[in-house]
Amino acid sequence: MLLQPKIFDPSKVIAAQSTRNGGVSPAPFLSLNLGLSVNDDEQNVWKNRALFFGKLGIDINDVSRCYQVHGAEVLTVTKPVTNDKYDAQITNIPGVFLAVSIADCTPVLIHDVKNNAVAAIHAGWRGTASKIVENALRAMNKNYGTNGRDCKAFIGACISSQNFEVGDEVAENFDKTFKNFDHQKQKWRVDLKKANEQQLLHFGLKKENIEISTLCTVENNNTFFSHRKEKGVTGRMMAVIGITKEYSRASS
């Protein structure tokens, strides 16, 4: 049902990425579809969300979710919201959980341990090219005094470079460090995980404080939804992070 990063202290934050398994939705949304925009029955989606967030001990009313637009804007959250058009959220409010929806795009979760602030980021290729991770970290710096050396981050399961084949119009947005050309297929392959890791490193995160999932949504389609593999007819996963109220009380 879920992946839980090892990089974060579970006494301080709750963080996880959902899989496609353990829910109630029928095919082609089999089975833990958390997305309301894919023509799955709405009751199934809410049951699935209750299962996923319940497994983490999160009240669904404490979850902040945005309608994502593949942009690079960052929302500062003081209470849970829905349907605002942002692809990244940040908060320092204990008990408010930030969630992003994914199905091949890269989820990035960040915890500023010193200032007790978090970020949840949906980094598709457009957001990655627009440096949405750095935007979120700069917003955290402005609002909470965040420095990279105090942060830990998780880059979750997403489409791997081996499976993210793109044309020139996409590849031209990325530095040569993050792409290679397949002469046989006449396609570029772009490494979204590496590109987002570089943004974390550029802001000052230590490499040992960054956990990168080795899992690919295409290769591991039995475990994850993949928009590309399933030709757009599939469900959605979520990645979520939030500061525990217990940690906040203990540190105050």
C-alpha positions as CSV (number, residue, x, y, z in Angstrom):
1,M,0.0,0.0,0.0
2,L,2.8,2.4,0.7
3,L,6.5,3.3,0.6
4,Q,8.0,5.0,3.7
5,P,11.3,6.8,3.3
6,K,14.0,5.8,5.6
7,I,15.7,9.2,5.5
8,F,13.2,10.9,7.8
9,D,12.8,10.5,11.5
10,P,9.2,9.0,12.0
11,S,9.0,10.7,15.4
12,K,9.3,14.1,13.7
13,V,7.4,13.7,10.4
14,I,5.0,11.3,8.7
15,A,6.0,10.7,5.1
16,A,5.0,8.1,2.5
17,Q,4.3,7.4,-1.1
18,S,1.3,5.3,-2.0
19,T,1.4,2.3,-4.4
20,R,-1.4,1.0,-6.5
21,N,-2.2,-1.9,-4.2
22,G,-4.5,-2.4,-1.3
23,G,-7.6,-0.5,-2.4
24,V,-11.1,-1.0,-3.7
25,S,-11.2,0.4,-7.2
26,P,-11.8,-2.0,-10.2
27,A,-9.7,-2.1,-13.4
28,P,-8.3,0.0,-15.0
29,F,-7.8,1.8,-11.6
30,L,-6.9,-1.4,-9.8
31,S,-6.8,-0.8,-6.9
32,L,-5.6,2.0,-4.6
33,N,-6.5,4.9,-6.9
34,L,-6.3,8.2,-5.0
35,G,-7.2,10.5,-8.0
36,L,-10.6,12.0,-8.5
37,S,-9.8,13.2,-12.1
38,V,-9.5,9.8,-13.8
39,N,-13.2,8.7,-14.1
40,D,-13.0,6.2,-11.2
41,D,-16.1,6.1,-9.0
42,E,-15.8,8.9,-6.5
43,Q,-16.9,6.7,-3.6
44,N,-14.0,4.3,-4.4
45,V,-11.5,7.1,-4.4
46,W,-12.6,8.4,-1.0
47,K,-12.5,4.9,0.4
48,N,-9.0,4.5,-1.0
49,R,-7.9,7.8,0.5
50,A,-9.3,6.8,3.9
51,L,-7.4,3.5,3.7
52,F,-4.1,5.2,2.7
53,F,-4.2,8.1,5.1
54,G,-5.7,5.9,7.8
55,K,-2.7,3.5,7.5
56,L,-0.5,6.5,8.3
57,G,-2.7,7.7,11.2
58,I,-3.6,10.9,9.3
59,D,-7.1,12.4,9.4
60,I,-8.1,13.1,5.8
61,N,-9.4,16.5,6.9
62,D,-5.8,17.5,7.8
63,V,-4.5,16.8,4.3
64,S,-3.8,19.8,1.9
65,R,-4.2,18.8,-1.8
66,C,-3.7,21.1,-4.8
67,Y,-5.0,20.8,-8.4
68,Q,-1.7,20.5,-10.2
69,V,-0.9,22.3,-13.4
70,H,2.7,21.1,-14.2
71,G,4.0,24.5,-13.2
72,A,6.6,25.7,-10.7
73,E,4.6,27.8,-8.3
74,V,4.8,27.2,-4.5
75,L,2.0,27.5,-2.0
76,T,2.6,28.4,1.6
77,V,0.1,26.4,3.6
78,T,-1.2,27.5,7.0
79,K,-4.3,25.2,6.9
80,P,-5.4,22.4,4.6
81,V,-6.6,23.5,1.2
82,T,-8.0,21.9,-1.9
83,N,-8.1,22.7,-5.6
84,D,-5.5,25.6,-5.6
85,K,-3.4,25.4,-8.7
86,Y,0.1,24.7,-7.3
87,D,2.6,21.9,-7.8
88,A,4.5,22.5,-4.6
89,Q,3.4,23.2,-1.0
90,I,5.3,24.1,2.1
91,T,4.3,24.5,5.7
92,N,5.7,24.6,9.3
93,I,2.3,23.9,10.9
94,P,2.3,20.6,12.9
95,G,-0.6,18.3,12.0
96,V,-1.0,19.8,8.5
97,F,-0.1,17.2,5.8
98,L,0.9,18.1,2.3
99,A,0.0,15.7,-0.5
100,V,0.9,15.7,-4.2
101,S,-0.6,13.4,-6.9
102,I,1.6,11.4,-9.2
103,A,1.6,8.7,-11.9
104,D,5.1,8.8,-13.5
105,C,6.1,12.4,-12.4
106,T,8.6,12.8,-9.6
107,P,7.5,13.2,-6.0
108,V,10.0,15.1,-3.8
109,L,9.5,15.4,0.0
110,I,11.7,17.6,2.1
111,H,12.1,18.1,5.9
112,D,14.0,21.1,7.4
113,V,15.0,19.5,10.6
114,K,16.3,22.7,12.3
115,N,13.3,24.9,11.5
116,N,10.7,22.1,11.5
117,A,9.2,22.8,8.1
118,V,8.3,20.5,5.2
119,A,7.6,20.6,1.5
120,A,5.8,18.3,-0.9
121,I,6.6,18.7,-4.6
122,H,5.1,17.3,-7.8
123,A,8.0,17.5,-10.4
124,G,7.0,16.5,-13.9
125,W,9.4,17.3,-16.7
126,R,8.1,20.9,-17.0
127,G,8.3,21.5,-13.3
128,T,11.7,19.9,-13.1
129,A,13.0,22.0,-16.0
130,S,11.5,25.1,-14.3
131,K,13.4,24.2,-11.1
132,I,10.4,23.7,-8.9
133,V,12.5,22.0,-6.2
134,E,14.7,25.0,-5.9
135,N,11.7,27.3,-5.9
136,A,10.2,25.4,-3.0
137,L,13.5,25.5,-1.1
138,R,13.8,29.3,-1.7
139,A,10.3,29.7,-0.4
140,M,11.1,27.7,2.7
141,N,14.2,29.9,3.2
142,K,12.1,33.1,2.9
143,N,9.4,31.9,5.2
144,Y,11.2,29.7,7.7
145,G,14.9,30.4,7.4
146,T,15.6,27.0,5.8
147,N,19.2,26.2,4.8
148,G,20.1,23.1,2.7
149,R,22.5,21.7,5.3
150,D,19.6,21.3,7.7
151,C,17.3,19.4,5.3
152,K,16.6,15.8,4.4
153,A,14.9,14.8,1.2
154,F,13.2,11.9,-0.5
155,I,12.9,11.5,-4.3
156,G,10.2,8.9,-4.8
157,A,9.3,6.3,-7.3
158,C,8.7,7.8,-10.8
159,I,9.5,7.0,-14.4
160,S,13.1,6.1,-14.9
161,S,15.5,7.6,-17.5
162,Q,15.4,4.2,-19.3
163,N,11.7,4.6,-19.9
164,F,11.3,8.3,-20.2
165,E,11.9,8.6,-24.0
166,V,11.2,12.1,-25.3
167,G,11.7,14.2,-28.5
168,D,13.9,17.2,-29.0
169,E,11.2,19.6,-27.8
170,V,11.4,18.1,-24.3
171,A,15.1,17.2,-24.2
172,E,16.2,20.8,-25.1
173,N,14.9,21.9,-21.7
174,F,17.6,19.8,-19.9
175,D,21.3,20.1,-19.5
176,K,23.3,17.3,-21.1
177,T,24.1,16.0,-17.6
178,F,20.6,14.7,-17.3
179,K,20.0,13.2,-20.8
180,N,21.4,10.9,-23.4
181,F,20.5,10.1,-27.0
182,D,19.4,6.7,-28.2
183,H,20.6,6.6,-31.8
184,Q,18.7,3.4,-32.5
185,K,15.3,4.8,-31.4
186,Q,16.2,8.4,-32.3
187,K,14.9,9.5,-28.9
188,W,16.3,11.2,-25.9
189,R,16.2,9.7,-22.4
190,V,15.9,12.2,-19.5
191,D,16.7,11.4,-15.9
192,L,14.2,13.3,-13.8
193,K,15.5,11.8,-10.5
194,K,19.0,13.0,-11.2
195,A,17.8,16.5,-12.3
196,N,15.8,16.9,-9.1
197,E,18.7,15.6,-7.0
198,Q,20.9,18.2,-8.5
199,Q,18.5,21.0,-7.5
200,L,18.6,19.7,-3.9
201,L,22.4,19.6,-4.0
202,H,22.6,23.1,-5.5
203,F,20.6,24.5,-2.6
204,G,23.1,22.9,-0.2
205,L,21.7,19.6,0.9
206,K,24.3,17.0,1.7
207,K,24.2,14.0,-0.7
208,E,24.0,11.6,2.3
209,N,20.8,13.4,3.3
210,I,19.0,12.6,0.1
211,E,17.2,9.2,-0.4
212,I,16.3,8.3,-4.0
213,S,14.0,5.4,-4.7
214,T,15.3,3.0,-7.2
215,L,11.8,2.0,-8.3
216,C,10.4,2.9,-11.7
217,T,6.6,3.4,-12.3
218,V,6.9,1.9,-15.7
219,E,9.1,-1.1,-14.9
220,N,7.2,-1.8,-11.7
221,N,3.7,-1.2,-13.1
222,N,2.3,-4.0,-11.0
223,T,3.2,-1.9,-8.0
224,F,2.6,1.7,-9.3
225,F,0.3,3.4,-11.7
226,S,2.0,4.6,-14.9
227,H,0.4,7.2,-17.1
228,R,2.8,6.3,-19.9
229,K,2.8,2.5,-19.6
230,E,-1.0,2.4,-19.4
231,K,-1.6,5.0,-22.1
232,G,-3.3,7.5,-19.8
233,V,-6.0,5.1,-18.6
234,T,-4.9,4.5,-15.0
235,G,-5.1,5.8,-11.5
236,R,-3.1,8.2,-9.4
237,M,-0.9,7.8,-6.4
238,M,0.0,10.3,-3.7
239,A,3.1,11.3,-1.8
240,V,2.5,13.0,1.6
241,I,4.5,14.6,4.4
242,G,3.7,16.5,7.6
243,I,5.1,17.4,11.0
244,T,3.8,15.3,13.8
245,K,2.0,17.2,16.6
246,E,3.8,15.0,19.1
247,Y,7.2,16.2,17.9
248,S,6.1,19.8,17.9
249,R,5.0,19.5,21.6
250,A,8.2,17.8,22.6
251,S,10.4,20.4,20.9
252,S,8.4,23.5,22.2
